[in-house]
């Protein structure tokens, strides 16, 4: 069949039209692009699966490494540290992963480091030429007993006679002392003990180093003023007042001997004095075991002494006290990175109003001798018209002011990086709030009942000998 010229031209025209339409046509291009993107997403997802598997395995190995070095670095660990680390990995089926264990130890520290590594076959990344991934793990732990200066500030006020509190305190303090003072801490850890009631008996040796005009010889307490609680130091040059020696109570045993009152605001017995920088657990516990409940509660005064004995300015006094020669340079400077300064503040109550005798009735020897025999409340009730009682005594500061002073001295201590642990022992909600406010953090506060106080002291002792991951 022959085609005419017209037919050929028409066919050529249709071919040209078809080619032009084909060139312009875009149908199907999105499908091609979508297929390409799906392929990329599958590849990326596959890589993500490989990386997730890698991270899960790395976390598992890292967890074993962390636990292994923590156990090995413990100074109480009697087994060979490297053996402990390798045993942890062996029990996890990872013996071949350990590439090295490094142990460094000395008198007061142990550092354990482990390096571990393995490989993992990939399931998707091999499509792009990555057949395996390396899984590394490394961990370092250290337990170090630094030089530590501890102030134990203990409440021995009258309310400690209830519910066996005093005996529980003695047991708890003993546990703390035995936990902290060990052979390996010899010459590293010192403990000062500050028992407090309505006042703190500094003891004659400390008292004599301060700038105080002595009013009597019955006891050795310092009467601080409000602004003294804004700073940590106890000055050897500032003029402090000698605390009046009297009993604010309302009962009398009939004795007329000089210094006969049984419950003075300022404790007067030798075992009630401050103990400075000791590492003798037998002596410390023997003194604490003699404590007897007495008088009211002034937490802020106990804390003032506890903080002041960690302030470097107190070193001028330390040198004169005849403490263990190795502690003659204590308290150390605040910027001494090798020394931890810490306070354990314990109370079973709350601050109360603080009463003083008017100066006009505490002005001479006869006045002071009189008040060393007769309790203030008893005498006023028996010999002074009630309308005149306010002429004989005054409130030096209220319980609210005392709480503010406590908060201030705690803040001054924290500002110097002194670590404060506080223990509220069978306290009210308000008492708990006051003690929590003083602590370095809410986790440094313990609210306990009964024999739980021993657990609190034990927990603090363990924290002082702190085991920690350092890498």
C-alpha positions as CSV (number, residue, x, y, z in Angstrom):
1,X,0.0,0.0,0.0
2,X,1.4,3.3,-1.0
3,X,1.0,6.4,1.1
4,X,0.5,9.7,-0.5
5,X,2.5,12.7,0.3
6,X,-0.3,14.1,2.4
7,X,-0.6,10.9,4.5
8,X,3.2,11.0,5.1
9,X,3.1,14.5,6.1
10,X,0.3,13.8,8.6
11,X,2.2,10.9,10.1
12,X,5.3,13.0,10.5
13,X,3.2,15.8,12.1
14,X,1.7,13.3,14.6
15,X,5.1,11.9,15.4
16,X,6.4,15.4,16.1
17,X,3.3,16.2,18.3
18,X,3.8,13.0,20.2
19,X,7.5,13.7,20.8
20,X,6.7,17.2,22.0
21,X,4.0,15.9,24.3
22,X,6.3,13.3,25.7
23,X,8.9,15.9,26.4
24,X,6.4,18.1,28.2
25,X,4.7,15.3,30.1
26,X,5.5,15.2,33.9
27,X,3.3,12.4,35.1
28,X,5.3,9.7,37.1
29,X,8.3,11.9,38.1
30,X,7.0,12.3,41.7
31,X,6.7,8.5,41.9
32,X,10.3,8.1,41.0
33,X,11.4,10.7,43.5
34,X,9.2,9.1,46.2
35,X,10.8,5.7,45.6
36,X,14.2,7.3,45.9
37,X,13.3,9.0,49.2
38,X,11.8,5.8,50.6
39,X,15.0,4.0,49.8
40,X,17.0,6.8,51.6
41,X,14.7,6.7,54.6
42,X,15.0,2.9,54.9
43,X,18.8,3.3,54.7
44,X,18.8,6.0,57.4
45,X,16.4,4.0,59.6
46,X,18.7,1.0,59.2
47,X,21.7,3.1,60.3
48,X,19.6,4.4,63.2
49,X,18.9,0.8,64.3
50,X,22.6,0.0,64.2
51,X,23.4,3.1,66.2
52,X,20.7,2.3,68.7
53,X,22.1,-1.2,69.1
54,X,25.5,0.3,69.6
55,X,24.3,2.7,72.3
56,X,22.4,0.0,74.2
57,X,25.5,-2.2,74.2
58,X,27.7,0.7,75.2
59,X,25.4,1.6,78.1
60,X,25.4,-2.0,79.3
61,X,29.2,-2.2,79.2
62,X,29.5,1.2,80.9
63,X,27.2,0.1,83.7
64,X,29.3,-2.9,84.4
65,X,32.5,-0.7,84.3
66,X,31.0,1.8,86.8
67,X,29.9,-0.8,89.2
68,X,33.2,-2.7,89.0
69,X,35.4,0.3,89.8
70,X,33.1,1.5,92.6
71,X,33.4,-1.8,94.3
72,X,37.1,-2.1,93.7
73,X,37.9,1.5,94.9
74,X,36.1,1.0,98.2
75,X,38.8,1.3,100.9
76,X,36.9,-1.3,102.9
77,X,37.4,-3.8,100.0
78,X,39.9,-6.4,101.1
79,X,40.2,-8.2,97.7
80,X,42.7,-7.2,95.0
81,X,41.1,-4.3,93.2
82,X,42.0,-5.5,89.7
83,X,40.6,-8.9,90.5
84,X,37.4,-7.4,91.6
85,X,37.0,-5.4,88.3
86,X,37.8,-8.4,86.1
87,X,35.4,-10.6,88.2
88,X,32.6,-8.1,87.5
89,X,33.2,-8.4,83.8
90,X,33.6,-12.1,83.9
91,X,30.2,-12.6,85.6
92,X,28.6,-10.4,82.9
93,X,30.2,-12.6,80.2
94,X,32.5,-9.8,79.1
95,X,35.9,-11.0,80.2
96,X,37.4,-10.4,76.8
97,X,36.2,-6.8,76.8
98,X,38.7,-5.6,79.4
99,X,41.7,-4.0,77.8
100,X,43.3,-2.6,81.0
101,X,42.8,-2.0,84.7
102,X,44.9,0.7,86.5
103,X,45.0,0.8,90.3
104,X,46.6,3.7,92.2
105,X,46.5,3.8,96.0
106,X,48.1,5.4,99.0
107,X,47.6,5.9,102.7
108,X,44.3,7.6,102.4
109,X,43.0,7.0,98.9
110,X,42.5,4.4,96.2
111,X,41.8,5.1,92.5
112,X,40.7,2.4,90.1
113,X,40.4,2.9,86.3
114,X,39.1,0.3,83.7
115,X,39.2,0.5,79.9
116,X,37.0,-1.9,78.0
117,X,36.2,-2.3,74.3
118,X,34.4,-4.6,71.9
119,X,33.1,-4.6,68.4
120,X,29.6,-5.1,66.9
121,X,28.6,-6.4,63.5
122,X,26.3,-4.0,61.7
123,X,23.1,-5.1,60.0
124,X,22.4,-2.1,57.7
125,X,25.5,0.1,57.7
126,X,27.5,-2.6,55.9
127,X,25.5,-1.5,52.8
128,X,27.6,1.6,52.9
129,X,30.8,-0.1,53.7
130,X,30.7,-0.1,57.5
131,X,30.8,-3.7,58.6
132,X,31.6,-3.2,62.4
133,X,31.3,-0.6,65.1
134,X,33.7,-0.2,68.0
135,X,32.1,0.0,71.5
136,X,34.4,1.7,74.0
137,X,33.8,2.1,77.8
138,X,36.0,3.6,80.5
139,X,35.3,4.4,84.1
140,X,37.3,5.7,87.1
141,X,36.3,5.7,90.7
142,X,38.1,7.0,93.7
143,X,37.6,6.8,97.5
144,X,39.7,9.4,99.2
145,X,39.9,10.3,102.9
146,X,40.9,13.9,102.7
147,X,41.8,16.0,105.7
148,X,38.6,16.5,107.5
149,X,37.7,19.0,110.2
150,X,34.4,18.1,111.9
151,X,32.3,20.0,114.4
152,X,29.7,18.0,116.3
153,X,27.2,20.4,117.7
154,X,25.0,18.4,120.2
155,X,21.9,19.5,122.1
156,X,22.0,18.5,125.8
157,X,19.1,20.7,126.9
158,X,16.5,19.6,129.4
159,X,14.1,18.1,126.9
160,X,16.7,15.5,126.0
161,X,15.7,13.7,129.2
162,X,12.5,12.5,127.5
163,X,11.9,9.2,125.7
164,X,15.4,8.0,126.2
165,X,16.7,10.7,123.8
166,X,20.0,11.3,125.6
167,X,20.9,7.6,125.6
168,X,20.0,7.4,121.9
169,X,22.2,10.4,121.2
170,X,25.1,8.9,123.0
171,X,24.8,5.7,121.1
172,X,24.5,7.5,117.8
173,X,27.5,9.8,118.5
174,X,29.6,6.8,119.4
175,X,28.7,5.0,116.1
176,X,29.6,8.2,114.2
177,X,33.0,8.5,116.0
178,X,33.9,4.9,115.4
179,X,32.9,5.1,111.8
180,X,34.9,8.2,111.0
181,X,38.0,7.7,113.2
182,X,39.8,4.6,111.8
183,X,43.4,3.6,111.6
184,X,43.5,4.7,108.0
185,X,42.3,8.2,108.9
186,X,45.0,8.7,111.6
187,X,46.2,12.3,111.5
188,X,43.7,13.2,108.8
189,X,40.4,13.6,110.6
190,X,39.8,15.8,113.7
191,X,36.6,16.1,115.7
192,X,35.5,19.0,117.8
193,X,32.5,18.6,120.0
194,X,30.3,21.5,121.1
195,X,27.6,20.5,123.6
196,X,25.0,23.3,124.1
197,X,22.0,24.1,126.2
198,X,21.0,27.7,126.9
199,X,24.7,28.4,126.5
200,X,28.0,26.8,125.5
201,X,30.8,26.2,128.0
202,X,33.9,27.2,126.1
203,X,36.2,25.9,128.8
204,X,38.8,28.0,130.6
205,X,41.6,27.4,128.0
206,X,39.6,28.8,125.1
207,X,38.0,31.5,127.3
208,X,41.4,32.8,128.3
209,X,42.4,33.3,124.7
210,X,39.5,35.7,124.0
211,X,39.2,39.4,124.8
212,X,36.8,39.1,127.7
213,X,36.7,40.8,131.1
214,X,36.0,38.0,133.5
215,X,33.1,38.7,135.8
216,X,33.2,35.5,137.9
217,X,34.9,32.1,138.1
218,X,31.8,29.9,138.1
219,X,31.7,29.1,134.4
220,X,33.2,30.1,131.0
221,X,30.5,31.0,128.5
222,X,30.6,33.9,126.0
223,X,27.6,36.2,125.5
224,X,27.6,36.9,121.8
225,X,25.6,39.8,120.3
226,X,23.3,39.6,117.2
227,X,25.9,40.9,114.7
228,X,28.4,38.2,115.8
229,X,26.2,35.7,113.9
230,X,26.7,37.4,110.6
231,X,30.2,36.1,110.2
232,X,31.9,32.8,110.8
233,X,34.9,33.8,112.9
234,X,35.3,34.0,116.7
235,X,37.6,37.0,117.2
236,X,40.5,37.0,119.6
237,X,40.5,40.8,119.7
238,X,36.8,41.8,119.8
239,X,35.5,42.6,123.3
240,X,32.9,39.9,124.2
241,X,30.8,39.7,127.3
242,X,31.2,37.1,130.0
243,X,27.9,35.2,130.2
244,X,26.1,35.7,133.6
245,X,26.1,32.6,135.7
246,X,22.6,31.9,136.9
247,X,19.6,29.5,136.8
248,X,16.5,31.0,135.3
249,X,14.3,28.3,136.9
250,X,11.7,28.4,139.7
251,X,13.0,25.6,142.1
252,X,15.8,25.6,144.7
253,X,17.3,22.7,146.6
254,X,18.0,24.8,149.7
255,X,21.8,24.7,149.4
256,X,23.6,27.9,150.2
257,X,27.1,26.9,149.0
258,X,28.8,29.1,146.5
259,X,28.0,28.0,143.0
260,X,25.3,25.6,144.3
261,X,22.6,26.0,141.6
262,X,22.1,22.7,139.9
263,X,20.9,23.9,136.4
264,X,22.7,27.1,135.4
265,X,22.2,28.5,131.9
266,X,26.0,28.1,131.4
267,X,27.1,24.5,131.9
268,X,30.0,24.4,134.4
269,X,31.2,20.8,134.5
270,X,34.4,19.7,132.8
271,X,32.8,17.2,130.6
272,X,30.4,19.9,129.3
273,X,33.3,21.9,127.9
274,X,34.1,22.2,124.2
275,X,36.4,19.5,122.9
276,X,38.8,20.9,120.3
277,X,40.4,18.9,117.4
278,X,40.6,15.4,118.8
279,X,41.2,12.1,117.1
280,X,40.9,10.0,120.3
281,X,37.7,8.0,120.0
282,X,37.9,6.7,123.6
283,X,38.2,10.2,125.1
284,X,35.5,11.7,122.8
285,X,33.0,8.9,123.7
286,X,33.8,9.1,127.4
287,X,33.0,12.8,127.5
288,X,29.8,12.4,125.5
289,X,28.6,9.5,127.7
290,X,28.7,11.8,130.7
291,X,26.3,14.4,129.2
292,X,23.2,15.2,131.3
293,X,20.1,17.1,130.2
294,X,19.9,20.6,131.5
295,X,18.4,24.1,131.0
296,X,16.9,25.6,127.8
297,X,17.8,25.4,124.1
298,X,19.9,28.0,122.2
299,X,20.7,26.3,118.9
300,X,22.3,29.4,117.4
301,X,24.9,29.6,120.2
302,X,26.0,26.0,119.6
303,X,26.2,26.6,115.9
304,X,28.2,29.8,116.4
305,X,30.9,27.8,118.2
306,X,30.7,24.9,115.7
307,X,31.3,27.3,112.8
308,X,33.8,29.5,114.6
309,X,36.0,26.5,115.3
310,X,36.3,25.8,111.6
311,X,37.2,29.4,110.8
312,X,40.9,29.9,110.1
313,X,41.1,32.7,112.6
314,X,40.6,30.1,115.4
315,X,44.0,28.7,114.6
316,X,45.5,31.4,116.9
317,X,43.6,29.7,119.8
318,X,44.3,26.2,118.6
319,X,48.0,26.7,119.1
320,X,47.5,27.5,122.7
321,X,45.2,24.6,123.6
322,X,47.7,21.7,123.7
323,X,45.8,19.7,121.0
324,X,47.4,16.8,119.2
325,X,50.5,18.3,117.6
326,X,49.5,17.1,114.1
327,X,46.4,19.4,114.4
328,X,48.3,22.6,115.5
329,X,47.7,24.1,112.0
330,X,43.9,23.6,112.2
331,X,41.5,25.1,111.3
332,X,43.0,25.2,107.8
333,X,42.4,28.0,105.3
334,X,39.1,28.0,103.5
335,X,40.9,27.7,100.1
336,X,42.8,24.5,101.2
337,X,41.4,22.1,98.6
338,X,42.7,19.1,100.6
339,X,40.5,19.8,103.6
340,X,36.8,19.3,104.1
341,X,35.1,21.3,106.7
342,X,31.8,20.0,108.0
343,X,29.3,20.4,110.8
344,X,26.8,18.0,112.3
345,X,24.1,20.1,114.0
346,X,21.6,18.2,116.2
347,X,18.7,19.3,118.2
348,X,15.5,17.9,119.7
349,X,13.7,21.2,120.2
350,X,13.5,24.8,119.2
351,X,15.1,28.1,120.3
352,X,13.4,29.8,123.2
353,X,13.4,33.4,124.5
354,X,16.7,34.2,126.1
355,X,16.6,35.9,129.6
356,X,19.3,37.9,131.3
357,X,19.5,39.6,134.7
358,X,19.4,43.4,134.5
359,X,22.9,44.8,134.7
360,X,22.1,46.7,137.9
361,X,21.5,43.4,139.7
362,X,24.6,41.8,138.3
363,X,27.0,44.6,139.0
364,X,29.4,43.3,141.7
365,X,30.8,40.2,143.4
366,X,28.0,40.0,145.9
367,X,25.4,40.1,143.2
368,X,27.1,37.3,141.2
369,X,27.6,35.1,144.2
370,X,23.9,35.6,145.1
371,X,22.8,34.4,141.6
372,X,25.2,31.5,141.8
373,X,23.1,30.2,144.6
374,X,19.5,31.2,144.1
375,X,17.6,30.6,140.8
376,X,16.3,33.8,139.3
377,X,12.6,32.7,139.0
378,X,12.5,31.2,142.5
379,X,14.0,34.3,144.1
380,X,11.7,36.8,142.3
381,X,8.6,34.8,143.1
382,X,9.6,34.6,146.8
383,X,11.1,38.1,147.4
384,X,10.1,40.5,144.7
385,X,6.6,41.9,143.9
386,X,5.4,40.5,140.6
387,X,4.9,44.0,139.3
388,X,8.7,44.6,139.7
389,X,9.9,41.4,138.1
390,X,10.5,43.2,134.8
391,X,13.0,45.5,136.5
392,X,15.1,42.5,137.5
393,X,15.3,40.6,134.2
394,X,14.8,41.2,130.5
395,X,14.6,39.3,127.2
396,X,17.9,39.5,125.4
397,X,16.4,38.1,122.3
398,X,13.2,36.3,121.4
399,X,13.0,32.8,119.9
400,X,12.3,34.4,116.5
401,X,15.4,36.5,116.8
402,X,17.4,33.4,117.8
403,X,16.1,31.6,114.7
404,X,17.2,34.5,112.5
405,X,20.7,34.4,114.1
406,X,20.8,30.7,113.5
407,X,19.9,31.2,109.9
408,X,22.6,33.9,109.6
409,X,25.4,31.9,111.0
410,X,24.4,28.9,108.9
411,X,24.5,31.1,105.8
412,X,27.9,32.5,106.8
413,X,29.2,28.9,107.0
414,X,27.7,27.9,103.7
415,X,29.3,30.9,102.1
416,X,32.7,29.5,103.1
417,X,31.8,26.1,101.7
418,X,31.4,24.5,105.1
419,X,29.2,21.4,104.6
420,X,26.3,21.5,107.2
421,X,24.4,18.4,108.1
422,X,21.4,19.0,110.4
423,X,19.4,16.4,112.5
424,X,16.0,17.2,113.8
425,X,15.5,14.6,116.6
426,X,11.8,14.2,117.4
427,X,11.2,17.9,116.6
428,X,8.0,19.8,115.7
429,X,7.2,20.8,112.2
430,X,8.5,24.3,113.0
431,X,11.7,22.9,114.5
432,X,12.2,20.8,111.4
433,X,11.8,23.8,109.1
434,X,14.4,25.7,111.1
435,X,16.9,22.9,110.9
436,X,16.2,22.2,107.2
437,X,16.9,25.9,106.5
438,X,20.3,25.6,108.1
439,X,21.5,22.5,106.2
440,X,23.6,22.7,103.1
441,X,20.6,21.3,101.1
442,X,17.4,19.5,101.9
443,X,19.2,16.2,101.4
444,X,21.6,17.2,104.2
445,X,18.7,17.3,106.7
446,X,17.5,14.3,108.6
447,X,14.3,14.2,110.6
448,X,14.4,11.1,112.9
449,X,12.7,9.5,115.8
450,X,14.1,7.2,118.5
451,X,16.9,4.9,117.5
452,X,16.7,6.3,113.9
453,X,19.2,9.0,115.1
454,X,22.0,6.3,114.8
455,X,21.1,5.8,111.2
456,X,21.3,9.5,110.5
457,X,24.8,9.8,112.1
458,X,25.9,6.6,110.3
459,X,24.7,8.0,106.9
460,X,26.6,11.2,107.5
461,X,29.8,9.3,108.5
462,X,29.6,7.3,105.3
463,X,29.3,10.5,103.2
464,X,32.3,12.0,104.9
465,X,34.4,9.0,103.7
466,X,32.9,9.6,100.3
467,X,33.1,7.1,97.5
468,X,32.5,8.7,94.1
469,X,32.9,8.3,90.4
470,X,35.3,10.8,89.0
471,X,35.1,10.0,85.3
